[in-house]
Structure formats: C-alpha cells, structure tokens
Amino acid sequence: MKKLPAHGVCCPRCSSSAVKKKGLTTTGGQRYCCLECGKSFSITLDSFTRSTGLDRDTLAKVIHYTLNWNSLFYISENIYGHISQVGAHRFVNDHRQQLWLVRHKILHALSEMSFKTLEGVIEIDEKYFREVQKGSDKLISFADRRSSRRPRYHQESSESGIYGPEFICVLSAADHAGHYWAKCVSLGACDVKALKHLEPYLKDVKFICSDAYEIYKDWCDKHNYPHYIEPSGYRKKRQQKGYKENPQTEEQKRRNLRIMKEMSDNREGPYVEGATFEEFSALRKQFNLGIEFVNSFHQRLEELFVNDTKGVSSKYLQEYVGAFVYVHNWQSEHGYPPSTLNDAYEILDEIEQYSALNLRQIKSQSVLDLPHKSKRFVRNKEKDVRDQIRTHTIDLDTIKPIEYFKSLGVKRVNDLVRTYLDWRQGETKLHKCKRLATMPDVERIIEEDYKNH
C-alpha cells in the first residue's frame, strides 16, 4: 500500500502541479482539472475513500464500529436504521456488499499501518489457527490442493496437527513498552526464515524471550542476541515436583529454589543460554524476563477470532490480525483503546494518506501462497513421535492426545476403543483416534497406556 503525495495536488496522468478547482464530487469532495493535459480528477483518486460511496461522517462511523469488532449486520442497522422483515432482502442486496468492501478496506489499511519498532526485551512466540473457508462455494483441501474437502460441521482433528498445512502460523512479538507485531508467515510449522519478516522492526535488542523451539535458538545465535528460554509446560512439571506457588515458610521457599535450579540446569525450566543459575536469576529479575506479554496477546487474539467471531476466513486473517495489532499499539501510545467516534475521525485522517485495495484485489487474496512444509517433513515429524513413544523418551505434557493415539498401532488403538468406548463396525483408525482424544479423562488413559507398554 503506497502513501499518496503529501505536497499539493498533482495530476494522476502527467504529474503536473498546474491544476485548478473544478466543482465537487457526488460525496462532496473537491474535483480538479489539469491545466497541462486537461485531465479531470479528484483528490481521492486511488485513495482509501475512492468508490466507497460514503461521506466522511459515515466512514468514521464504519471505522468506529469496525474497531469495536461489531458485526456487519450491527454496522448496517446503526448506519441505515432498523431493517424490517419486508425490506431485509432488498437491504442485503443494496448495502451489505458495499459495507463489506469498506470494512475490508479499513482492515487492510490498518494492517499496513500497524507495525511499530520493538525495543529492549522482546518476547516472541507463534500461534496456530485452523484454516477456515467461510463464504467459499468450493472447499479446498490445504493438505492436497488438487482435491476438495468435506465441511467440518464439528471440531474434527486435523490429519497432521500444526506441522501440516491445515494450520496457519501467526508469528507474534511484543516488547515491554506495550508495542506488538504479528504476521501470518506460513502454513504449518514455521522455520527460521519466517523470522526475517520481524528483523526490520527490531532495535536495540537487550533480550529475546521465547519457548524452546529450536528456530529461535538458531536465530539468536546468528544475530548474537541474548536468549531467555522458557520451555512449554514447565509450570505443570514443577508443580508435580512439589513447587508451591505462594510459599508461606522459609522451608517452602528453599524447596522452590532447589526445584527451579534443578529444572534450569536440566533445561526443563527457564534458563539463559550461557549463564549459570545464579546469573540467570539476577538477569531475570533485572529485565523481567518471560513470555507473559506475548502469551496474553495470543489469548486475546484467540478469544476474538475463534470464540467471539466464530472464526475468520483464512484469506482475510492477516487483515484482522494487523488491525488487532494496530488497536493494541494505539492503546499503548494513547493510554486508552480507540473506542470513541473522535478517535475514528483521527484514524480516518491517517488512513486517507494511503492508497487502498479495490474489490477485485481484496477477493483475489490467497493464504495458499504462504510457505509450507513438505509432506516428507510432516511424515518425519509423525515418525519422531512414534519413535519417542516406543522408546519411552517422550514428554506426555507436550504431546496432543490425537498425536499420541495416531502414533499407536492398529491393534493397540482397537484395544483402547474396546476398553473405553463402544465398538463401531467399519470405523477407520483416524476416526477411532479422534473419539479417543475427546474422552473426558484422556490424560489419565494416555498415562496408564504409556506406563503399561
């Protein structure tokens, strides 16, 4: 999205600045005429307000409702008034498409304006969203794009988990000043190349905080960044070892310290690359190291796009993520979220400096262009899980139930189904694994099966 010239008014045909005023547009905007080539044009040409058919006050209202994440029907009713049952069909045909286009222009503009420079202690993590094809006439299988898939009427498990292309990876970063960055970087598990998208937005890095995913370690080693690592699920492990969240006595405090030192030395708990436990404790306290900021951001992201909006179409996911980041960065700079109409007017002034997509460009967007792992990579990951289960070297706290059951042999899966579920003739192994993974006490069943074999 390119920024429009801030100086004067130039002719879009010959770029001449010799222009004169020539009446108004239908929406009240100023029209101009070029004295060199005779071209008649308006200052909104190729800008955000082009072809919206809405005046400035209405656009501000649409921005206001969009930033409050109101539905399209809610926006329609508040702008055009209450819709009667008799005129509902005509209203949908006349106005819904127009407001849908305007809202997506807003989301796209905000997603381009959302990126801020991150400084100091920076937390990085990735979030995976299941592919959604809302509004599509034909559903495409992300695992095999040459074929289609049947609708998912219920929450069915994917075939390959987050490693496969059925999940979209949103890479996120946050600093302790409250600035955020997020981008859809790949289908399935991301690699170290995805972090190149983040590099232009980093400045004066003091620490990188992440989980134990190996790409972060390789990336920090390459750029010589100090690296704080917090393995996933370590809090559950330390509770199993006897750790007390709110120690009341000196004995409990000393026990907690011993547990944390043991886990840190064994790389089961938080640690800093190249530092002793004493040095790590001092650095953690000095810089407030952790990944709570980015985890909280992911939690809010999931609440909005999965629970509140019932899923966002994957082809527009980057627009929604970018707008979500813009709202958070605005709140960090102003001290409050953009929740009033005056805030919407201020954002409209900023948006009008940029060109916008048209309807054809918006609908032609595709998430399938994102990088994705090969089928061989996915098969090797599944084989690694099977090998770890067979050799009893896997961490049950980090593996998903569906992955555990899929890694078992057919006979073992059949035995589990006969023991805990009703037998269904002709059922495939994948459907048996899905039923086993949705049992209420699945964690206990996995632990007992793992010990007995």
N, C-alpha and C positions, 0 to 999 in steps of 0.2 A: 504494500500500500504506500503510494508516494505522497509526499507532502506538497501542497499547492503553493505557488509563489506568494510570499508574504508582502512583496513590494507591488504597489499599484495594481492595475488591471492590464493584462496582455491579451492580445488576440490569440485564440487557440489555433488559427490557421497559419498566420505568418509571424506570430510572436511580437508584433508591433505594439508599442505602448501608446500609439497615437489613436485614442478611442474617444468616443463621446457617448453620452447617455441617450437612450432611445426607448423611453417608456418603461412599463413594468410587466412582469410575467403574471400568469394567472394566479400564482400564490403570493403575489405582492413583492417579488424580488426585482432588483434593478436589471434592466437589459441595456446592452451597449452595442455600438456599431463601430467597426474598424474603419478609420479614415484611409487606410492604405489599400485594403482588398475588398472592403465593403461587407465583410462578414458580420452578421448579427448574432449576438450571443449573450448569455447571462453569466454572472459571476459564480453561479452554482454549477456550471458545466463541469462534469466529471468529479463533482464533489459529493459529499455524503447526502446532501439534500436533493440530488438530481433524481427526477422521475418518481419522487415519493408521493407527490400529490397532496402533501400535508403542509400546513403552515407551521411557523416556528413554535407557536404555543402548543400545538398538538404533538409535534415531535418531542418537545420537552416532556410532555405527559407520558409518551411512549417510553422514553428513556427512564423516567421515574418509575413506572411500573415494571420495566424490564430489570432494573437494578434491585427491585424488591422481589424479583423472581415470581411475579404473578403470571397466571396462565394467560394464554392468548384469548380465551373466552372472557376472562375477567377484564383484560385490557379493552376488548371490543365493547363490552357493556358500559364501561366507565367513560369511554370516548364518544360512542354513538348513542348511548342511552339504553334503556331496558329493551330487550328483544321479545316481542310477542311470539306465541307459537305459530301464528299465521304467517308472520314475516320472517321466521327464522331461516327458512331455506334460501330465500332471496338475499337475506343479510349475509349468510355464509358465502354465497357466490360473489357478492359485491365487495365485501370488505375484508373477509378473513385472509385472502391471499395477499392483499395489499399490506395489512398489518404484519403478516408473517414475514414478508420481504423486508419491511422496515426494521423489524426486530432483529433479523439476522444481519442486516447492515450494521446495526448498533453493536451487536455481539462481536462481529468481525472487527469493527473499528476499535473496540475496547481491548480485544485480544492483541491487536498490534501495538496498542499504546500501553500495555500492562507491564512491560519488562522494566525493572529497576536494577541498578547496580547493587550487588551484595558485598558487604564488607565484614571484616573481623572473623568471628566464629560463624561458620556456615554449616548448617545441617542439610544432609542430602538423603533422600530415600525415594523408592519407586512405589507406585500404586497401580494395581491392575484392575481394569474394568472389562467385564464380559462384553463381547461385541453385540450390538443392538442394531436392528434394521427396521426401526419403526417407520411406517409410511411407505415401505417398499412393496411393489407389486410382486417381485420375484426375490426370494431369499437365496443368497449366495452362501455356499459353504466356505468359510475362511480357511479351513484345513485343506480343501481341494476346490479351487476356484472354478474348475471346469464343471462342477456339479452344483446342484442346489441342495438346500437342507430343509427339513420339515420344521414347522413352527414349534417353538418351545412354550407350551402352554403352562408349564410349571418349571420350577428351578431345577433343570436337569444338569447333571455334572458334565463337564467337558471331557473330551477324549484324552487330551494331553496335559491338562492343567495349565498353569500360567506359562509354561515353557512353549506351548503351542501357539499358533496364530489366532486362536479364538479369543485371546485376551489382548487388550490394548494397554501398553505400558505408558503411564504418565510419570515422567521424571520430575521431581519437585525439589526445591531448595528454599531455605529460609535462613535469614541472619537474625541476630538477637536485637536488631533495631526494629523488627517487625515488617521487613520487606520480604516479598515472596517471589518465586519464579517457578513456572510449571509449563511443561510442553509434552505433547504426545510424540514419543520418539520411536516406537517400534511396535510390531505385533509380536506378542510373546516376550520372552526374557530379553532384556536389553543387554548390550555389550559396552565395552569401554569407548567405542566410537560415539555412542549416544551422548557422552559427557562433553563432547566438543560443542554441542549446542549451548552448554552452560558457560563455557570458558570466557566468551566476550563480556559476560556480565559479572565477573569476579574482580575484586580489587582489594589489595592489602589483606590477603588471607592470613589469619592467625592460626586457625584450626579448621579441619574438615571433620565433621562428625557423621558417622554412618553406621549401618549394621555390618555384619561380617561378609557381605557379598564381595567376592574376590575382585570384581572390576574396580571397586573404589580403592582397594589397596594398590592395584597396579597403576591406577591413575595418579594417586598421591605420590607414589614412588617416582613416577615420570616427572612430575612437576615439583617434587621436593616439598610437598605440603605436610605439616604436622598432622597426624591422623589419629583421631579418637574412634575406637571401635566398640560398639555395644551389640553383642550377639543377640539374635532374636530369641525370645523365650527365656532369657536368663533369670528374670524375676521369679518365674514359676519354679525354676531349678533351685534357687537359693531358699525359697520357702520350704521346699522338700528337704533341704539340708538343715532346717531349723532356724532360719533367719527370721527375726522379729521386726516388723515394720516400725513399731513405736516402742523401742526398748525402755523399760522402766528402771532397771537396775544396772549397775556397773558391770555385772557378770554378763548380762544380755548384750551390752554394748561391746564388750571384749569378744564375745562369741560371734556377733555380727561382723566384727573386724576380721576375725580369723577366717570366717566363711568367704568374705569378699576377697581377701588376699589369696586364699586357695583357688577360688574361681578365676581370679585375674591372672594368676601365674599359670593356670592350666588353659587359659584362653577360653574359659566357659563364661566369664563375666566381662564387664567393661575393662578396657586397657588402652594404653597409648603405645604405639609402635616405638620400640627402642628405649622405653622408660621402665624403671623399677616401680614396684607398687607404691613406695613412699613418694617418688617423684610424680607418679600418676595421680595420687590422691591430692597432692599440692596443686597440680595443673587443673584438675577437675574442679577444685574449689575456686581457684583464681579466675578461670574463664567460664565457669558454669557450664561445663561440657555435658552434652546429652543430645538426644534426638526428640525431645518432647515437643518442640515447636512444629517440626515438620509432621510428626505423627498426629498432632492435634489438627493441623491443616488438612491432612488426609481424612480424618474422621469427619470434619465439617463438609469436605468435598463429597464423601460417600453419603452423608445424610441428605444433602441437597439433590444429587444427581441419581441416587438409587432409591432412597426412601420417599423423599418429598415429590419429585417429578416423575417417579415411576420409570426411570431410565431415560437416557438421552440417546438419540440416534448417533451411531459411531461416526458418521461422516461429518457431523457438526460438533463432536466432542471437544475439539481444540478451541472452537469459538467460545463454548461455555466455560471451559477451564480458564482460558485467557481472561474472560470477563470476570470470573470469580477472583482471579489474581488481582485484577485491576481494582475491584471493590476493597480487597484487603489492603493493598498498597495505598489507596486513597485514605482509608481509615487510619493507617499508620502516620500519614503526613498531616492529616487534619484533626485527628483525635476523635473522630466520630465517623460512622458509615454514611455514604451518600443517600440519605433516606428522605430528603425533602425536595420539593419542586424547585427551589432556588439552586440546590446542588445540581439538579438535572439541567438547568439553564447553563450553569458553569461548565458542565461536561459537554453540552451541545456546542458551546463556543470552541472547545478544544477539538471536538470531533470534526467540525466544519473546516478545519485546516487540512484535512486529509481527503484523498480520493476514496471511493468506495466501490465495492463489487456490485455488479448487476445481477439480475435473477438467473441468467444463464450460468454465470461464473459461480454463484452460490450453489446451484443444484449440481454442477459438474464436479464438485469437490469429492474426493475419494480417500478414505483411510487405507485402502488396499495398497496405496503407493508407499506406505511406511516400510522400512526394513523388517525382515522377519527371519527367523532361524530355519535352517533346512530340516527336512524330515529326518535325516540321519542324526542331527543334533538332538532332536526330540526323542528318537528311539534310544540313543545312548544315555540320555538322562533317565529314562524309564528303566534301562538295564542297570544303571548305577544303583537305583533304589532297590531293585530286586537283589542285587549282589549284597548290599548292606543288610537287608533283612535276612538273607540266607546266612551271612557270617556274623549276625548279631552285633553289627557296628553302627546301626542307625539310631538317630535320636528321635524317639517317638513324639517329643514335644514339637518338633518342627515339620513333621510329615502330615499331610492331609489324609483323612480316613479313606477317601476314594483312591488315592495313590497307593495306600497300603494294600487295600483289597485287590486292586488291579495287578499288583506285583506278585500275588499268590498264584499257585497253580489251580487248574480247574477243579481237581478233586478236593483240594483244601477249601475252596470257595463253596463247593457243593455241601461239604460237611458243615460249614458255618451256617449256610442257609437252612439246612435241615434242623440244626440245633436251635436257632434263634428266630426263624421266620417260617412262613408257610411255603411249601414247595409248589412251584408253578411249572407245569409241563411245557417244554419248548422255549423256556426263557434263556436268553443269551447270558454269557458271563458278565458283560458290561452292565446289563440291567440288574443282575444279582448284586454286583458290586455297588451300584447306586442305591439299592434298597438297604444293603448292609450299612452303607455310610450315613444313612439318615436315621438310624436307630437312636433312641434317646441316650442309651448308655454305651455308645460306640467306643468311647475311650477305654472303658473298663474291658470290653470284649477284645479290643486290639491288644491291650496289655497282657491279658490272660493267654491269648493265642500266641503272642510273641514269646512269652516265657515257656509255654508248653512245646514249642517247636524250635 
